[in-house]
């Protein structure tokens, strides 16, 4: 098991570049399955989730060349249409590989995905959409078999919830559909816009990404392409919060502030000084942070992925903050560990919310990551706490943050990663 060991009470100060976006990289890597011509992607983060996804593509018969953040993939010789269940279970986003396989081969076999245990995370919206496109679905043992009777047919698909993964999966599965597909109540996240931009560069016809109505006109083929993916806005938000909790100052380059507007408003409301250019964000923390209320909602609202992170910061704010989580049922586990460090937090399970009474000094303790973003929240609490904090199960954090300890060290943190037997 790996742990972060953090000496607290050090300011986070300096300039840093965020890495490529995990949540854009995963569906964009899936486009290589759709496109039999060679594709090259730039700015792909070297994290566990992308390594597992590339391993699956290799298993499916893709040829892959990796040269740090530059990945070249050719799926011409791809034969298998089945995603092995042991790899499928490792992360949630493998489900979008199914949409790409179905889109290219008109059939796909996969199992229920894994990923962080932050909620039930069913895939009913994905499967219903595949049926709307004309696929027959049969569950046998651990596997789900999707197969188009003849062709996949464009359809009007209304999502009950603006699911990010389901929106991505419908786009991937419908690229070669006969006719036109409309997605109503589509998710509007920037990662979906990045996916559409990448596919359209390959010759696809995806319109309206970033709005709640996306239209995909089927095409016959895609062509050789190279594409640089967007910066990770959740990593950028995490680093901003690291400066906010340690009374520091940070400039994040290569980041589009448009992707974090709601987060920047909240940090400003907490008393942080924020200045932006079209591709950078600078934050200067106040001596005393103010309490605020947070409600997570689909983009462009406050992102659920930064809910645990801002929760850690609010343990330091003056006054009472309420955080309401509206996307996932089980995303407050980190708060139990913050309480262990001395935070004053009350849970309201009925409301799926927590109340944080701020200004409690946190003391360094041994705590444990239960999921990716909850683990990152504990790292930030360790940066602020008095004494040494050990964050166990650091593997969760390594899934989604590239070289986090290097970046934090460069910004003044005393942090290292240790193997604990
Ligand atoms: C994506 O997950 C992100 N993951 C998540 O980031 C992010 O929190 C989430 O979108 C919401 O923004 C990736 O992009 C790899 P959803 P996804 O489908 O697609 C329910 C991180 O930390 N739902 O928008 O799985 C679901 O249970 C991760 O980087 C159904 O009920 O999220 C959840 O309550 C965590 N049926 C809600 O919708 C379905 O078929 C939102 O899920 C699909 C989803």
Boltz pocket constraint, residues with backbone or C-beta under 6 A from the ligand:
constraints:
  - pocket:
      binder: B
      contacts: [[A, 22], [A, 23], [A, 26], [A, 92], [A, 93], [A, 116], [A, 119], [A, 120], [A, 121], [A, 122], [A, 123], [A, 124], [A, 125], [A, 126], [A, 127], [A, 161], [A, 162], [A, 163], [A, 164], [A, 165], [A, 166], [A, 187], [A, 304], [A, 305], [A, 327], [A, 328], [A, 329], [A, 372], [A, 373], [A, 400]]
      max_distance: 6.0
